[in-house]
């Protein structure tokens, strides 16, 4: 079997019409593929004005650089 990975976010601050891809061989027959759950990114907390501004999520552009790459488990025989 062959595992094919596609990444649509090569250039995070630009909007090009392109994506990158990678293939790798998997020994044996693939039975299952599952993503490992990741921890949620912490919200922005500002101690100086926390009483006036509610705690919010950071912008998506910032979050994508704070998250580690996704991990998967592949079960093969």
Rosetta blueprint (number, residue, H / E / L):
1 X L
2 X E
3 X E
4 X E
5 X E
6 X E
7 X E
8 X L
9 X L
10 X L
11 X L
12 X L
13 X L
14 X L
15 X L
16 X L
17 X L
18 X L
19 X L
20 X E
21 X E
22 X E
23 X E
24 X E
25 X E
26 X L
27 X L
28 X L
29 X L
30 X E
31 X E
32 X E
33 X E
34 X E
35 X E
36 X L
37 X L
38 X L
39 X L
40 X L
41 X L
42 X L
43 X L
44 X E
45 X L
46 X L
47 X L
48 X L
49 X L
50 X L
51 X L
52 X L
53 X L
54 X L
55 X L
56 X E
57 X L
58 X L
59 X L
60 X H
61 X H
62 X H
63 X H
64 X H
65 X H
66 X H
67 X L
68 X L
69 X L
70 X L
71 X L
72 X E
73 X E
74 X E
75 X E
76 X E
77 X L
